[in-house]
Amino acid sequence: MTKENFKEWLQQSVADQENRIGKEELRQALRALGINNSSTSWKASRALKHCDLNRDGFIKNEEEIDALIEYAGRRWGFMVQ
């Protein structure tokens, strides 16, 4: 999957009505990626902690989305080119 495809998927699949990605949206993303176990809430919290660069509780700008893509590759084994 390309970086642009991943960004489009995030916006269409998990972003809320204000185009923000919070903890619940990250949990949904993990489930959509096939990670559906008791650790999804913890994994979503950790991703938000690492990728929410301005600490407002949401991933919503280009820099934060890029950080999430990098984090997903490192921690979730999701390959984005």
N, C-alpha and C positions, 0 to 999 in steps of 0.2 A: 504494500500500500504506500502511496506517495504521501508526503507531508501535507499537500493540499487536499488530497482525498480524506485524510484523517481529520483535518480541520473542518471540512464540509460535513463529515459524519458527526463530529462533535456538535456542531451547530444545529444540524437537523435532528439528531437523535436524542441528545441529552441536555442541551442548553435550555434554560427556562425561558419564559416569555420575554425577559429583558436581555437575552443572550448572555446570561451568566451561568457559570458552572460552579455549583456549590457541592457540599458533601453528599447530599442525596443524589444529585446528578452524576457524581463520580461513582457512587454505588451502582447506579443504573448502567453506567458505562462498563464497569467491571462485569456485571452480570451479562451484558450484551456480548462481551468478549469471551464468555464461557467460564468466568471465574465466579462461581456461585456457591460460596460456602460461608461459614461463620466469620471468616476474617475479612469480608468485603467492607464492612464498616470501618475496621481498623485501617485497611489499605487505603480507603478513600480519605480518611483523616490524615494519614501520613502524606499522601500525595498533595492534599490541600496545604498542609504545613510547608512542604517543600516548594510548591509552585505558586502559591498566592503571595507574590512578591510585595504587594502593598498592604498585605494583612487586613483586607476588608472582608474576608470570608468567602470570596469568590474568585474564580479564574475567569477573566473576561477580556483581557487585552492580548495583543499579539505576542508580547514578550512572555506573558504567563502561559499562553497556549503552547508556545515553543518549549517552555520549561516542562510543561506536562508531557509533551511528546517525548522529550529526552528522558524524563522520569519513567514513563510507560515502557520505554525500551530497556532501561536499566533494571527496573524493579518488577515489571510484569511480563517481561520477555516478548513484548509486542514490537515487531519490526516495522519501522517507518523509515522510508528512504528519502 
